[in-house]
């Protein structure tokens, strides 16, 4: 089935254009509501959002959709995506909804859905909701229309859960931490949680105005954080994205540390304590070969999936892993969260910093990444990956890299773009093979 609405991480697009309109949001509420209204109990949905201006519109439209099919709605206001997953499960809701476009600019927005277990919906569930979106909704009788209410203690509940992810005797006294919340969903909860554990906090990106989310701040715009860490002589910098399910770290020297190094640190510490399950870590095809080689040296494996934290999570559940993530910063620690949680991952990094009594630049550099290059090629019409000449070039490059590196080709799930990534020990060879594939794709496009 070709999907019209759902991509690799829910529904996402520019607001008041394409799919991401109030009409779509209301229909998603009705379709998802119809899918989850089953049994005789009173049905409930938890709705959270980030700080985008369009969040008000999307929230109101979703409330209208859900209540029209008989679901009661609980609204939390701005909270991280993992907080909504947590509250969905804790409040015995049938469904959770996060209104966010993650690291995208403010003009975009999106809708992510969680089941009653706090996990993102399966492909099959999303496909059925897609089918329901194309049909007329089953509206509730007048007396069965749902009610909506806003709760005031959601932030406190999440902060409490986040702090419980580290041992009760852990304190961050003496640490100076710069926390960049991207003017996004964690602008209140992340600094509060870290401060309550004893750290001295310097904040960035904590004054959202509806249009400044991810604008020059956050995990995809690190320059301001890097400068602030050096200026403040801080021990470490923490960068979250718009919905705070992603973490990138800046060490005391102002150097960025990606998700691969963070996963290496967390997995190593848990392995040393006997707390790591599954015999390794789950990540995607985009994680650096250096991470895989490092894990092998300490007796662990790297399981790879296609890009998307939902696929990482599926493999974790299948194989009994409790640590997974993506190079881009999604960190899934299944002992504490059902989806990526940048704040929980940050606390684990800070805990390691305290226990090691070493600088961040040392504990967060456990391996040397091999040269890696990613380029995007935009196309029109049908995907050029079916072209015989493109396939021949790809096969030739893969043969050239055997034993030396890897080639990863993947179409974007949200736009007409082919992503070409290669990595290997020879930086010049990596650049050459990426350019060869990109040129072939451009000619075919």
N, C-alpha and C positions, 0 to 999 in steps of 0.2 A: 504494500500500500504506500503510495506517494503521499507524504504528509504535507498538508497545507498550513497547519498551525504550529505544531510542536517541532522544535529543533532539538539540538543535543542537550539543552538545559531549559526546558519549558518553552514558552512562547515569548518572543522578543522582537522589537522593532521600533521604528520612530513613531512617537505618539501623534495621534490625529492624522496619521498617514498609514497606508498599507493596512496591516491587520490590527495594529495596536491602537484601537479606538475604544471609546466608552461602550459602543455597541458590541464589540468583540468581548470586552470584559464581562458585560452582562450575560452574553450568551455562554461564555465559559462558566460563569457561576451557575447558570441553569443546567448546562450539560453535565458539569462535574457534580452538581447537586443531584440530578437525576441518577447519575451513576452510583452515588454513595448513599442515597436514601433507600435503605433496605432494612427490614425488620420493623418492630413496633415501637422502638424507643424514640425519644425526642432527639433529632439529629442536630449536630453542632459542627461549625467550622470556625477555625481561628484564622484571622487575617492580619498580617503584618505588612510593613512597607519600609522602604528607605526614605530618603529626604527629598526626592524629586518633586518638583512642582506638580507634575501630572499624577502623583500618587493620590492626591485628594480625589481627582476625577475617577481614577481606576478603582479606588477603594469604594466610592459611592456606587459605581456601576456594578461591581462584584456583589456588594451588599444587596442591591436590588435583585440581581440574578438569583442569589442563594435564597433569600427570603421568599421570592416568588414561587420557588418549588418546595417550600416547607422547611428549610434549614434555618436554625438559629445561628446568629453570627456574633462572634466575640472579636472585637478590634483591639489591637495592642498599641497602635501608633508605631513610630520608627523603632525597629529592633533588627538585629542581625538575622540573616536567614537561619542559622542554626538555632536561634532562640525560638523561632516559629516551629521548627521541627520538634524541639523539646516540649514546648507548651502544647502542641497538638497531642502528644502522647500523654503528658501529665494531666491534661484537662479532659482526657477520655473523649476527645473530639473525633469525628469521623473523617475529617479532612483538614489540612492546613494549607494556607495560601500565602506566598511571599510575593509582594509587588516590588520588583526590582529588575534593573538591567545590569546589575553587578558593576563591572568596571567601565561600562559604556558612558558616553556623555549624557548630560541631564535630559536632552531632548528625546532620548530613547527610554523605553520602559519595558517591563516584562512581567510574566506571571509564572511562578514556580509552584507546583502542587506536591503536597506530601500526604501519604496515607496515614491511617490511624496509628501505625507503628512508628511514625516519625521519619520514615524513609521516603525518598523520592519515588514517584510512581513508576511502575514497570512500563516497558514499551507497549505491552498488550493493553494495559489500562489506559495509557494515553491514546492508543489507536481507537479504543472504544469510545472515549470522550470525543475524539475527532469525529467519529461517526455520528454521535449524538448532536454535535455542533451543526451538522448539516440537516438536521430534522427539527420539527417543531417541538418545543419543550413540553413536558408533562407538568402543567401548572397545578399548584395546590389549590384546594377549595378555600374559600374565603376565611373560614375559621381555622385553617391549618397553616396560614401564611406565617413565616418565621419572624422572630423578633431579633433586634440588634442591640448590643450594648458594648461599651468601651470599658476595659479594665485598667486600673491605675497602678497595679503592683507588678506588671509584667517585667519591668526593668530589674526590680529587686529579685524576682525569682530567677532570672537569668544570671545575674551577678553571683548569686549564691551558688548556682550550679557550676558556673565557671570556676569559682574559687575551690569548690570541692573536687576539681579535677587534679589538684596537687595535694600532697600530704598535709595533714593539719599542722605539722610543725614547720612547714616551709614559710620563710619570711624573706622579703626582698630588701630589708634594711641595708642602707649603704649603696644601693644601686641607683644610678641616675638614668632614667629611661625617657627617650623622646617617643611619644605615641602619636602617629599620624592616622587619623580616622577618615581621611578623604572627604570630609564634610558629609559623611554617609551615615549608615544605620547604627554604627557603633559609637557615635560621637559622645554619647553619655556613658555607656556601659563599660567600654574597654578601659578608658583612663581610670574610672572608678574602681574596677576590679583590681587593677595593678597597684593603684594607690592604697587600697585597703590592705594589700599584702605587704605594705611597708616601703615601697619604692618612692623615690623623689620623681615626680612626673613633670615633664615639659610637653605641652600639647601642640599639635598642628592639625588643621582640618577638622576643627570642632565647632565651627560657626556656620552651619548650613543655612542657605537662603532660598533653597529650591532650585537654583540654577548653577551652583558652584560645585556640585558633587563631582569628584574625580578631576577637577579642574586645577591642574598643576600640583596636585597632592595625591597621596595614596600609593598603592602598590604598583601602579603603572606609571607614576611620575615621581621618581625618587629624588630629584635634584634638591628640592627644598628640605627634605628630611636629611639627606646627606650633609648639606651645609649646616643644618641646625645641630646635628650630632657633634660635628667638629667644633662649632662655635661654642656649644654648651659644655664641651669636654665630657659628654655623656658616655656611659658604658656601652650603650646599645640603642638602636632605633628600631621601632616596630611600625611597619606599614601595612594597613588593611586596605581592602577595596570597598566599593560602595555598599555592598551588603555584608561585608566582614566575614565571608567564608574563605578568604584568601589571605595569606601572610607572606610578606617579603621582609627580610631583616637587613639592617645596615649596621656594620660593626663599628667599633670605636674609632677606626681610621676613616670612616665615611664610605667604606666599600660595600656594595650591595651583595647580599647573599640570597641565592634563589632557593626554590623549593627542594631541589635535589640535595643541597647541602643540609638543609633543615631536616629532611627525611633521614639523611645519613646520621645526623646527631641524635635524633629521637630514637631511631632504631638501635643505634649502638648502645645508648644508655639503658634502654629497655632490655636489650639482649644481655647486657652485663648483669642486670638484676633478675634475669630469668622471667621477665614479664612479657617478652615478645612471643607472639603466637604465629603459627603458620610457617615458621622457618625462614622468614624473610619479609620483604616489603612489596607492595603492589603499586605500580605506577603505570604511566602510559608509554607509548612508543616514542614520545618526545623527550623522555628523561635521558640524561647524558650517559654515554657509555662508561665514563669515569665512575659514576655511581655504581653501576653493575659490577665493575671490576673491584671496586673497594669492598662492596658487600661480600664478594666471593672470598676476599682475604680474611674475613672474620667468620666464614662459614655460613653466610646467609645468601639467599637468592633474591633476584629482582624479577618479579612477575610483571609482564607488560600487557597492557590492554590498549584498545583504540582510545583516541582522545575523548575526554569527558569524564568528570568525576563520578558520574552515575555508573560508568563501566568499571571504573576502579572499585567502587563500592560493591558491585555485583560479584567481582572476582574475590574480593575480601571475604564476603559472606560465604561464597562457595568453598573457599580454601581455608577458612578459619583464621585469616590474618586479622590483626588488630591495628596495623599501621599501613597507611597508603596515602597517596597524594599525587600531585602533579608538579612539574618543574615550575609552572606558573604561580604556584603558591597555595593551591588547595591542599589542606592537610586533614586527613580523615583519621581520627583516633577513636576507633569503635568502642573502646572501653568507656568513653565519656560523651560521645556524640554520634548521631546517626547520619551526619553529613559533614562537609568541610566546616571547620571552625577556626578562624584565624586567631581569635583571642585565646582559646584553649591551647592551641599550638604555641602561641607566644609565651604563655605561662610555663610550658614545658621547657622552652629554650631558656627562659629566665631562671628556672630552677637549676638547669645544668650549669648556667653561668655562676650561680651562687655556690653550688656544690664543688665545682672544679677549682674555684679561686684562680681562674685563668682569664685572659681577655677574650672577648667575643671573636676577635680575628683568629684566635688559635683554635677554639673549640668548634667554630663553624667553618673550618677549612680542613676537612678530613680526607679529601681527595682532590687531585688536580683534574678538572674537567678536560676532556679532549676537545679539540677545535670543532665547533658546531656552527652551521650556517643555515638559516631559514629564509627563504624568499617566497613571496606571493605573486601569482600571476592571475590577473583578472581575465575573464573570457566572456563571450556572448554566445547565446544559443546553447547547443548541447555540450556536455562535458567533453573536452578534448582527450580525456584519458582512454577513450575507446579507440582512438586513432592508431592505426598499425605502426606508423613511424614513431609516434610517441612511445608506444609499448616496446618497440625495438630498442630505442635509446635507453629506456628505463632498465630493460633486461641487460643491456651492455654495461651500464653503470653498476648495477648490482653485482655483476660478475667481477668487475674491476675492484670492488670494495670488499670482496670475500676475504675474511681474515684481517682486514685493515680498518673496517668501519661499517657504517650502515647508511641506507637510503630509506627515507620515509616520504611517501607521496600520499596526500590526503586532500579531498575536497572539503571546503568549508561547509559547515552545517547551516550557515545563516546567510551566505552571500555567494555569488558566482566567482569563486576564487579557488585556485589550486595552490596548496601549500607544499613547497618542496624543501625538504630538510635532509642534510647529509652531515655526518660526523665521522671523524677518523683521526689517526695520529698525524697525518700530513695535512696541514692547513691549506696548502696550495692545491693539493688534490681535491680537498673538500670543496673549495671554491669553484674549481674547474668543473666538477661533476654536477654541482647545483646549476651552474650556468648552462651546461649542456642540456639538462632536462628542461629548464625554464625556456630556453630558446626553442626547443622542440614543441613545447606546449603552446608558446606564442604563435608559431607558424601554423599549428593545427587549429588554433582558435580563430 
